[in-house]
Amino acid sequence: MDHTTVGIVGGGPAGLLLARLLHNSGIDCVVLESRDRTYVEQRQRAGILEQSTVDVLRESGAGERLDREGMVHDGIELRWNRRAQRIDFPSLTGGRKVWVYAQTEVVKDLIALQVADGAPLLFEAQVNEVVGADTDRPVIHYTHQGQDRTLGCDYVVGCDGFHGVTRKAVPDGVMSAFERVYPYSWFGILADVPPSCDELIYAHSPRGFALHSMRSATVSRLYLQVPNGTDPADWPDDRIWDELDARFATDGDWRLERGPITSKAVLPMRSFVTEPMRWGRVFLAGDAAHIVPPTGAKGLNLAVSDVVVLARALAHLKDSGSTELLDEYSDTCLRRVWRAEHFSYFMTTTLHTDPGQSAFETRLQLSQLDRVSSSRHAAAELAENYAGLHIG
């Protein structure tokens, strides 16, 4: 194997879904993933799927287990000042919803399809560099099973994340980077206890932000806003549950259920966008091109949107010989990327307490939350962005 139409660097959900979409369009490709299969299938990431993401997974043939095991959510709950306000998605968006289905499960489903169809998917294939992006045949240099190898491609797609090598194929000065690093992190835990809620709870508190999510009917996923550099070892289990109790406090009889904590991790937060998302015959997708803070649940969904746009463009090229859609790839994706960046920024800055923020700034946050609870237009704007915009 020394040539393919599309060389895909990275076997996460973006790379695997792109491979599936290309396979369904009769376009050959090769996926190169640096980690082993077990690691890839256990890599914990986002678990909220927009309506459009679910639609794409179903159409690609990867929706059977999602439909059987995924948890459909019709809304979220906002909490502040001991108040609670539910945002109902279907009534505000014309019927759109979200699904809770862990990224690990999406990846398992896509890998199973890829392996069953026999399309090339190489694990433990370390990509060393991508060269010739501005030529008609870029080349991927990689190491697999102790051998240095090369893969000539008509096109290369970098789905290898923020720290991947594909973006390095682009010369300095060709792309512009836009970035914001936030002055706080998320302290995430997994707990073997059934969720204390039917839908996600986003809480604004003078003590900091908190989120109640879930991975399944028996596993809860919860987050606390903490200072950057926080050491999880400084947070024994009782302290975590006490802090979550304080931040979720609301009038009424709601109760946070406690259970054994099985995982603790601190997640830094940033916003990042690369423009353009293409140079020559190298394309960037997902985290290789953009990062969003997790508050808006957009990371995985943006990656899906990118590869759908790209797969359509490559299929259009195959069927018509026209590069028109390929040439529009970056602009098409970036319109949705910046919308998602803005929504994620809005959710983050509205719900988190910035270290050193003034009482004036806090009052602005509370005013915004009051408006979402009292204005159908404001609630609909939040619901539309959260449930997801249409792709393309």
Secondary structure as UniProt FT lines:
FT   STRAND          3..9
FT   HELIX           13..24
FT   TURN            25..26
FT   STRAND          29..32
FT   HELIX           37..42
FT   STRAND          48..50
FT   HELIX           51..60
FT   HELIX           64..69
FT   STRAND          71..73
FT   STRAND          75..80
FT   TURN            81..82
FT   STRAND          83..88
FT   HELIX           89..93
FT   STRAND          98..100
FT   HELIX           103..117
FT   STRAND          121..122
FT   STRAND          125..131
FT   TURN            133..134
FT   STRAND          139..144
FT   TURN            145..146
FT   STRAND          147..158
FT   TURN            162..163
FT   HELIX           166..169
FT   TURN            172..173
FT   STRAND          176..191
FT   STRAND          201..203
FT   TURN            206..207
FT   STRAND          210..214
FT   STRAND          220..227
FT   TURN            228..229
FT   HELIX           232..234
FT   HELIX           237..247
FT   STRAND          261..275
FT   STRAND          278..279
FT   TURN            280..281
FT   STRAND          282..284
FT   HELIX           286..288
FT   STRAND          290..291
FT   HELIX           294..296
FT   HELIX           299..320
FT   HELIX           324..327
FT   HELIX           329..351
FT   TURN            355..356
FT   HELIX           359..374
FT   HELIX           376..387
//
